[in-house]
Amino acid sequence: MWITLFLVKIICFSMSQAVGGNNSFTTQKPLRCEDVLLHCTQSSLFWTRCYEERTAACELKRRIFGFSRQTVDSSLEGDMNPTSHHRIHIPSSAFKGAATTVMASVINSTYFKLSPPQKSRFQFHRREGTVLRGLVLAVKAVNMTENGEIIRNLLQPIMLFFKHNKKSSQITDGTCVFWQESDNGTGYWSVKGCKTNKTEDEFICSCDHLSFFAVLVNSEISVTNLEAEKLSYITYIGSALSVVFTFISLIVFIWLHRRCPEKATGLHMQLTGAMFCLHLSFLLCSFWEWLRKNEDSSICLVLGLFLHWSLLATLTWSALEGFQIYLLLIRVFNIYIRRYLLKLCLVGWGFPTLVATICGISGVYGKYTLQLRETKNGNSTAQMCWISSDFQSKCPLVSYITTVAFPLLVVVFNACMLGLVVCKMRKLRSDDKKMSFVSSSDWKEINKEKRKRLWRDCVTVLGLSCVLGLPWGLASTTYVSLTGIYIFTILNSLQGVFIFLWSVGLARKS
């Protein structure tokens, strides 16, 4: 008899487990709300699903930091503050009019394991970045009239507020995302169904569903005083070398132009002169500000104008170098232009002079203050004669057009011209291969000649890159990493040295 009763108990227990298998979390004894996260992360691979269900029925006996619970209905809007940096506003029409219990909690982002990126249409909304403050805001709602059904989609979006401190965290941008879980317990951050707005001190997320929310931010590359000092030494040494070598290059180009007057040599000579003025003016501006700290004088205004004019002249002559390549490769025939070099000089020197004069009359130039971030000693500043910081704060459009948009246009145009040169060289080399295959049988000599031509072609492309001012395009890498800042600084401060090597190569060729 007892054996029969034992078998009946086993069968009943198995049937209850089978029936309740799909609702295993809700049939267990309610946990305290502060223990739910630890319990779910230790007992389940898909801990987010466990967390959703267990927080709906957890016991809240005291106030817990980072956890809030509130009941709302069609006549009552909800406002919840799990922490001082997170706030949730729930409109009364977001749910179906019935009484609804809303739970909001803050979870450390380390619990969320990212899956590897996949090139799939299912991850089209995926975003990458750093979670703001390393905290994720979980928002869940349970309908009190329908047996505790978890609500996911909303009739009207809710508003999520994430406070940030721009001065301390150096935040440049942010995107509202939610956690999209995959089949293996990992997941990714998605922007689907969420919109982002930003104010001076917070991100505002508008989302049409309930989930685990966060703000992904991109931090600025901060340069400490030590790194700034290293970069300063590199810049000063490189600019000093460029001043010396551009002066020598200028003499070489003048000699070549007198020996054999050519348009290309004249262009190189003008570009070298502009580059000489650029590096010289930079050293003068930096030296004057170091010599006369905290003194506002008219000399600093003149030096700022000279530096701005030199930069514009260098970029303009780089663009004219690209225009010369266009005439040689595209307009091969009928390219004779009367007083061609004189007309180029009117553009190359006239345009920068016009812009610098207008800016000078408008009071653009003065002291420019660069903010440096030092983790131990707070923030510090570095100053030089340039477009004044006060003017940039009032009218940033002038600085943007002359120092961002114009260089970008020059780099893009000259990059296209360099691409044409590379295509032309490849076509010539392919023709040479056909000729050598037909006429020559000495393969060793052919391979040796190929290596020499490849080396000359690489040197030519690198030299043209410097002449066309393409190293200025590396300015975009300064927003990515500190390594990009070093590369940009080294290559652009040594432009004069590269021009000197180019002039030596032309002298040997002539």
N, C-alpha and C positions, 0 to 999 in steps of 0.2 A: 504493500500500500504506500509506504513512504517513497518507494522508487517511482511510483506513478505520479505522486505529488511533485517530486523533484523534476521529472520530465516536463510536467505541465508548466512549472515555473520557468524553466529554461525556454520553452516555446513561447510563452507570453512575453518574456523579456526580449527575445529576438524579434518578435512582431512589433513590440513598442519601439525598438531601436530602428527597425525598417521604416515604420510609419513616421517617426520623428527625425529620420536621418537628414532630411532637407532643412530642418529647422533646429539643428543641434545647439545653436548658440542660445536661442530664446528659451529652450526648455531647461537649461541649466539654472542653477541658483544665481540670482542677481549678485553682481560684484559691487564693491564700492567704486565710485566713479574714478577715484585716484589710482585704482589698481587695474583698470580696464586695459590701458595701453601695454603695461608690462605683461599681463596675462595673454593678450592677443599676439604680441610679437614673439612670445616664447612657445605658444601652443599651435600656431597656425602659419602656414606659408603665405596664405592670402590674408594677412593680418588686417588689411583695411576693411574687408568685408566683416570680419569678426568685430572690429572696432565700431563699425556702423551699427550693428545689431546690439552689441552689449552696452553701448552708451545710451541707447534708447530705453533700457530698463535698469540702468545702474542706480545704486543708492547714493543719494547726495545728502549727507547728514551735516556737512559744514561747507563753508565757502572755500573753494579751491582756486589757487592762482592759475590762470590760464584756462579756466573752465566756467562756462555760463549756461544756464538753462532758463527758458522763458516760454510761457504759453501765450499764443496770440490767436486772434480770430478775425473775422471780417470787419469788426468794429474797432480793432485795436492794432496799431502799428507797433513794431518791435524795434528796440534799440539795445544792443548788447555790446559790452566792453570786456572781452576776456582778459585783455591786458591794456596798459596805457598806450600801446602802439597799434592796437587793433580795435576796430569798431565795425559793427554790422547794423545796417538799417534795413528792416523788412517792411515793405508796404503792406497794408491791410488786404489788398487784393491779390497778393502773391499766391495764396493758397485757395482752396476750393470753398472758402467760407466757413468751414468747420473749425472747431478748436484744434489747434496744432501746437505741439511742443517742439521747440527749436533748441538744439544743443550746439554750442560753439566752443571749440577748444583749440589750443595752440600746441603743436607737436614739433619736435626737433626734426629738421630736414634730413638728418642722417639715417632715419628709419626708412626713407624712400630710396630704393635701389634702382638706378637707371639701367635700362636695357640698351644694348649697342644700337647706334643709329642704323636704320634700314632704308634703302631706296624703295619705298613703297607708297602707294597712294593712301594707305591707311595711316601713315605718319606724316601726311602733308602739313598738318597743323603743329607739328613738333617744334619746340623751341629749346635752345640751350642757353645756359647762363648760371649766374650765382644767385641763390635764394636770398632775398633781402633779410638781413639779420639772422639767417639760418633757421627761420621759423615758418611753419606751414599752418594755415588757419583751416580747421575742419568744421564744416557747417552741415548739420543734419537736421531733419524734421520728421516727426512722427504724427500721423493723423490719429487723434484720440478716439474717433468714432468708428474706425474701420479696423478694429483689432490690432492696433499698433502698426499699421502699414507705413513703411518708410517712403517718404515723398522724395522724388528725384527731380522731376521737371516742374517748372513754375509757370503760373499764368502771367506773372509780371516779374522782371528782373529784380534781384536784390542788390544792394550797394555794399561793397566791402571797402574799408578804409585802412590803408597801411601807411603809417607815419614813417618818415625818413628824416635824417639829418644830413643835408648835403655837405655841410662844412666838414663834418667828421668822417663820413663814409665816402666822399668823393664820387657820388652817384651821377652818372651822365644820362642814363636812360633806364626805363623799366617797362616790363610787360606783364600783364595779368595772365596767369595760367592756372590750370587745374590738373590734377593727377589722373592720367589715363593708365589704368592697370593692364598689364599683359597677362598671358596665360601661365607664365612660369613664376609669378610672384613679383616680377620686376615691372617697370613701366616707364613712362616719359611724361614730360610736361607739355600740355597742349593748350592752344589759345581758342579752341572752338567754343563758341557760345559766350565768350568774355570780351569785353571792351575795356580799354585803358584810357584814363585821363590822369593828368598830373598837375598838381599845384606846387606851390613853393615848399610845402612841408609834408605832403602826403600823396600817395597814389590812390586813385579811386577806381575800383573794379566794378563793372556792371555785368552780372552773369545771370543766365536764364536757367540755371540748374544748381543743384547742391552737390558739393564734392569737397575735396581737399584743395584749398587754394593757396597760391603764393605769388610773389612778384619776383621775376627774374631780372636782375640788374647787371649792368656792365660798368665796372669801376674804371676810373681814370688811372692812367699810369702815373704814379706819384714818383717824383724825383727828389731824393733826399739831398741834404747839403753836401754830403760826401760825394754822391754821384754827380751833382751839379759842379762840384769843384773839378772832378776828373774830366767831365765834358768841357769845362771851360779851358783847361790846359790843352786838351786835344784841339779845340777850336782855335785858340790863340796861336799854338805852334803851327797848325795847318794853314791858317790864314797868313802867318808871317812867311812861311815857305811859299805860299801862293803869290804873295806880293813880289818876292824875289824872282821866282820862276816866270811869272807873267811878264815882268819887266824884261827878262832875257828873251822870252818868246816874242815880245813886241819888237825887239831889235832884230831877231831872226826873220820875222815876217816882213819888216821894212826892207831888210836886205834882199829877201826873195822877191818882193814886189818891184824893187828897183831893177833887179837883174832880169826878171821876166814878168812884166805886168799882167796879172791874171785876175779875173773877177773873184775867183775862190780865195786867192791869197789876200786880196783886199778885204773880203768879208772876215777872214780869220783874224786879220790885223785889227779890225774894228771890234770884234768880239773880245779879243784879248785885252784891248784897252778898256772896255767896259768892265771886264772881270778884274782887271788891276784896280780900277776905281772902287769896285765893290769890296774887295778884301781890305784895301787900304782904309776906306771909310768905316768899315766894321771895327778895325783895330783902333781907329781914332775915336769912335763913339764909345767903345768900351774903356779905353784909356782915360778919356776925359771924365767919364762918370766915376771912375775909380779915383781920379785925382781930385775932383770937385764933388764930393759926396754931399747930398742934401742941399745943393745950391742950384737954384733955377736961374739959368743965364741964357742970353741970346745965342751964345756959341753952341749950346746944346741943341737949340732949334735949327741952326744952320747945319750942324752935323747930322741931325735926324733927316733933314731934307736931302743932304748929300747921299746918305745911305739909301734912302728910299729911291732917289733918282738913279743911283748906280744899280740897284736891284732891277728896276724897270728896264734900264738900258741893257743889262745882261740878258734878261728874258727876251726882250725885243730882238736883239741881234741873234739870239738862238733861234727864234722863229724865222728870221730872215735867212739863216743858214738852211733851215728846212725848206723854205721857199726856193732857194737856189737848187736844192736837190730835186724839187718838183719840176723845175724848168729843165734840168738835165735829163731826167728819166721819163717824164711825161711829155713835155713840150720839147722834143728833141730837135725839131726843125723850127725855123723862124723864131728864134729866141733873142734876136738882136734887139736891144733896147738902147736908145740914145741916152748917153750920160747915165748909164745904169747904176754905177756905184754912187754917183752923186744923189740920185733919187732914193737909193737905199739909205744913205746917210741922213737925208731929211726925215725919213721914217724912224730909223734906228736911234737917232739922237733927238729928233724933234718931238716925238710922242712922249718919251719920258720927261723931257723938259716942260712940255705943256701940262702934264698931269702933276708934276712936282710943284710947278708954279701955282696952279689952282689950289692945291692942298696947302701950300705955304701961306697963301693969302687967306685961306679959310681957318688958319690957326690949328692945323692938324698936328704939327710936330711938337715934341717936348720929351718929358721923361716917361719911359715905359717901365712899369713895375711888373716883375715876374714873381709869382707866388711859388715858394718851395715848401715842400712838406717834409718835416723832420719828425720822426715818431717819438723821439725822446725830448727834444727841446721845443716842440711846438712848430709853428709855421714861421718861416723867414722869407725875406724878399731879396731880389737882385734887380738892379736898375741899369738902364742904358738909354742913350739918346735915340729915339725912334718915334713912331706915332704914339702920342701921349695916351696913357691909360684913361685919363678923364675924357678925352675925345672919343675913344673907342667905346666907352660905356654909354655916351650920349648918342653917337652916330657910328655904329659898327659897320655900316654898309660900305664906307670908304675903305676900311681895312680889308673887308671881305673881298671886294672887287679887285683891289690892286695887289693883294698878297695871297689870295686863295683862288679866285675864279680865273684871273689872267694867267698865273702860272699853270693852272690845270689845263687851260686851253692850249697853251704852248706845248706842254708835255704830251698831250693827246695828239696834236697835229704832228709834232716831230717824231713821235713813236710810229705813227702811220708812215711817215717818210722813211724811217729806218726799216720798217717792214718791207717797203718797196725795194730798198737797197738790197736786203737779204734775198728777196725773191729774184731780183735781177742777177745777183751773184750765183745763186743756185742754177739758174738757167744757163749762164755762161759756163759753169763748171760741168753741167751735163752735156753741153755741146763739146767741151774739151774731151770728155770721156769717149764720146763717139769717134772723134778724130784720132785720139791716141789708140783706140782699139783697131782702127783700120790701118794706121800708118806705122805703128811701132810694135816691136816684139820683145823689147827689153823690159820685162815686168819689174825688175828691181828699180830701174831708173824711173819708171812710171810711178811706182809707190812712193819713192823718195820725193818726186816732184809733187805728188798729191799731198804729202805731209807738209811740205813747204807752203803750198797754196792754202791749205787749211789753216796753218798758223798765221799766214798773212791776212787771210779773211777774218779770222777771229780778232786779230789786232786792229784791223780796219773797222770792224763793227764796234769794238770797245772804244776806239778813238772817236768815231762818229757819235757814239752815245754821249760822250763828254762834251763834244762840240755842240750837239743839239740840246744840251742841258737836261738830259733824261734823269740824271741823279736827283734833280729836284722832285721827281715823281715819288721818290722814296719817303717823302714827307708823310705819306699815308701810313707808313709802318710805324711812325712815332706814336700813333694812337693805339697800337697793338701791344707792344712790349718794349722793355728797356733796351733790348738788343737792337730793335729797329731804330731807336734814338741814336745809339752808338754808330750803327752803320751809316745812317743819314749824316751824322756829324762828321765822320771821318771822310766819306766820299766827297761831300760838298766843300769841306774846308780845304781839301787837297785838289780842287779843280784846276788851280793854277799849275800844279805839278803835272797833271795829265795833259794840259794844253801844251806844256813845254815838251813833253815826250812826243806829242803829235807834231809839233813844229820841227823837232829833230828828224822825225821820220820823213816829213815833206822835204827838208833840206837835203837829206841823203838821196831821196828819190830824184830830186832835181839835178 
